[in-house]
Amino acid sequence: MAAGVTPSEIKSALFGNATLRLLSARSRDWVLPLFAEHLEAVDESVSAEWFHERIAEALENNPDWHGDRSPAEHCRRWVEARWLETEIEAGRLRYRLSPYSLRALRIVREIVEGESSVSGARLGSIAHAVRLLADMTNPDREIQVRRIDAQIAELRNRRKEIATGRARLATVEEMRQQLREILAMTRSLPADFRQLRTLVEDRHQKVARRAMADGPSKADLVEEYLQENDLLARTPEGIAYQGFSRMLASSQQARSISEDIEQILAQDFAGDHMTVAQREQLETMLSTLMRAELAVEQVYLRWTASLRRFLTRSAHARHRRLVTLAERALHAGAEWVERSPGARSIDDDVLGIGRIAVADISQTQLWRDLGPQRVIVEAVPQATVLPETDRAALRLAAGTSRRVMARTVNTLLRGRHIVTAAEVFAATPTEFQRLGAVVSLLDLAIDHGHVRLDVREYVALAGDREQALRVVLPHLIFDRPIEGGEAS
C-alpha cells in the first residue's frame, strides 16, 4: 500500500478531511466556482461585506442554488467546515480561503487541464532528487568526489557538443513538458504556506487560551512555545517553509532564478507556445512565493510579540500586587482610625525597616527638602570626525548640485552659442556623473533652458557596477548663461 496508509486512515480522511468534504459536498457545483472567481487569486483577505455581495449575486444568477440561508449564514457554515478562514482587521471581519479549499481547487484544475505525471520532465525531476538523496545518504566522501568528477566530465562533453553543434535542441513538446512540471511543482507551495500559517495561528490561540485560563509560569510558557515551534518545523509545510526561507537568504540563488525566468519569457517559445496565464504565473512565481513566505513570517512575529507581551505582564504583576496591597493597607488604616480614634502603638516591625520612636506622627519628618541643587554642565569636545561615508555623500551632493551644474553651463557657453545637457554632463568630473547631476540638469533646463520631448539623449552614469547604467533624457538645450552662475 502506498506510503503505508491503512484503509481505516483512508476512511477517516473521507469524513474528516475538509478538502475531501468540499469536493463531495452537494453545494460544490456553485461553491467551488465562487471560490475560484473571487478568492483564489487574492493573496490577502477580502472584506465580509464585499464577499457577501458576491454570494448574493451568484445566488441571484442561479435560482436553483438559492435557499433560505443568507450570505452571512453561508459564510458561517463554510468557516465551521474549515473551507474559509476569518481574521479581524481594523475591527472589521474579513475572509480568506483555507488551505483545504486551495487544495480542492488545485485538484479540480489538474483534472480539467488533464495533466499527466508521466513525462520526461517529471522523470528528470525524479532523477535529480534521487541523485541528491544518494549524495546525502552516502558517508563515503571519496565516492561523492568521484560522482562530482563524473558530473563535471558529463557537463564538459555536453558543452563540447553544444559548441560544435552536434547537440540536439529540445523540441517544443519537451519544452511544454518542462514548463508544466515547473508550474505543477510550484502550484502547491502557496497552499502549503497557507496551511503552515493556519497551524501557527491555531497553536498561537491554543497557547494564549491556556495562558489566560491556567496562568502558567514563564518557564512553562516558554517551554510550550519552543515545543510548538519545533512541532511546526517538523510538518511538511514547515520543512517546505524552512527550505524556501534558506533559498531566499541566498541572494545569488534568488537572483539566478529571476534571471532564468526573464530569459524564458524573452524567447519565442514564451510568445508562441505559452498562454497568457502561464506567462503571468511564471513571471510572478518568485514574488508570489515571497509574499507567502512573508505572510508566514508575520504570523510568527505576531506569535512572538504575544508571548513577549504576556511575559512583560507577568514581570509587572508583582508591582501591581504591591500597589494593590498598599492601597488595601491605607484603606484598612483609615477604617481603623474612623472606628476607634486615638493613639496607637505597633510593636512589630511590619515593613522590616525598623521602628520609629515618635509620640506624634505629624512631627515626623520622613523627607527633607535640601533646596535647589547646583548643576554643573561641562561641554566636552568630540575628538571623532565625520565618518568617511558621510563625507563622501556630502561631497557627492555638493558636486551634483544646481549651482555646480549651472557653473558648468556658463563655462561651456563662453565658447559657443548652444550647449546640450549631454555636453554639460560629459564636462562634469567623472566622480560626479551620477543621477543627482541628471536631476539638476533637468531642473535647470525647465527654469532656464529649452526641453524637446521629441528628441532623446543618452548619458552613462559613473559608478562601480558590472554593467553600465544609461539614463534616457529629453533633449535639453541651454542658449543663454544662467545668472550668477547658479539657478536663482
C-alpha positions, 0 to 999 in steps of 0.5 A: 500500500502506498506510503503505508496508509491503512484503509481505516486512515483512508476512511477517516480522511473521507469524513474528516478531511475538509478538502475531501468534504468540499469536493463531495459536498452537494453545494460544490457545483456553485461553491467551488466556482465562487471560490475560484472567481473571487478568492483564489487569486487574492493573496490577502483577505477580502472584506465580509461585506464585499464577499457577501455581495458576491454570494448574493449575486451568484445566488441571484444568477442561479435560482436553483442554488438559492435557499433560505440561508443568507450570505452571512449564514453561508459564510458561517457554515463554510468557516465551521467546515474549515473551507474559509478562514476569518481574521479581524482587521481594523475591527472589521471581519474579513475572509480568506480561503483555507488551505483545504479549499486551495487544495480542492481547487488545485485538484479540480484544475489538474483534472480539467487541464488533464495533466499527466505525471508521466513525462520526461520532465517529471522523470528528470525531476525524479532523477535529480532528487534521487541523485541528491538523496544518494549524495546525502545518504552516502558517508563515503566522501571519496565516492561523492568526489568521484560522482562530482568528477563524473558530473563535471566530465558529463557537463564538459562533453555536453558543452563540447557538443553544444559548441560544435553543434552536434547537440540536439535542441529540445523540441517544443513538446519537451519544452511544454513538458518542462514548463508544466512540471515547473508550474505543477511543482510550484502550484502547491507551495502557496497552499502549503504556506497557507496551511503552515500559517493556519497551524501557527495561528491555531497553536498561537490561540491554543497557547494564549487560551491556556495562558489566560485560563491556567496562568502558567509560569514563564518557564512553562510558557516558554517551554510550550512555545519552543515545543510548538515551534519545533512541532511546526518545523517538523510538518511538511509545510514547515520543512517546505517553509524552512527550505524556501526561507534558506533559498531566499537568504541566498541572494545569488540563488534568488537572483539566478532564478529571476534571471532564468525566468526573464530569459524564458519569457524573452524567447519565442517559445514564451510568445508562441507556445505559452498562454497568457496565464502561464506567462503571468504565473511564471513571471510572478512565481518568485514574488508570489512565493515571497509574499507567502513566505512573508505572510508566514513570517508575520504570523510568527512575529505576531506569535512572538510579540504575544508571548513577549507581551504576556511575559512583560505582564507577568514581570509587572504583576508583582508591582501591581500586587504591591500597589494593590496591597498598599492601597488595601493597607491605607484603606484598612488604616483609615477604617481603623482610625474612623472606628476607634480614634486615638493613639496607637502603638505597633510593636512589630516591625511590619515593613522590616525597616525598623521602628520609629520612636515618635509620640506624634506622627505629624512631627515626623519628618520622613523627607527633607527638602535640601533646596535647589541643587547646583548643576554643573554642565561641562561641554566636552569636545568630540575628538571623532570626525565625520565618518568617511561615508558621510563625507563622501555623500556630502561631497557627492551632493555638493558636486551634483548640485544646481549651482555646480551644474549651472557653473558648468553651463556658463563655462561651456557657453563662453565658447559657443552659442548652444550647449546640450545637457549631454555636453554639460554632463560629459564636462562634469568630473567623472566622480560626479556623473551620477543621477543627482547631476541628471536631476539638476540638469533637468531642473535647470533646463525647465527654469532656464533652458529649452526641453524637446520631448521629441528628441532623446539623449543618452548619458552613462552614469559613473559608478562601480557596477558590472554593467553600465547604467544609461539614463534616457533624457529629453533633449535639453538645450541651454542658449543663454548663461544662467545668472550668477552662475547658479539657478536663482 
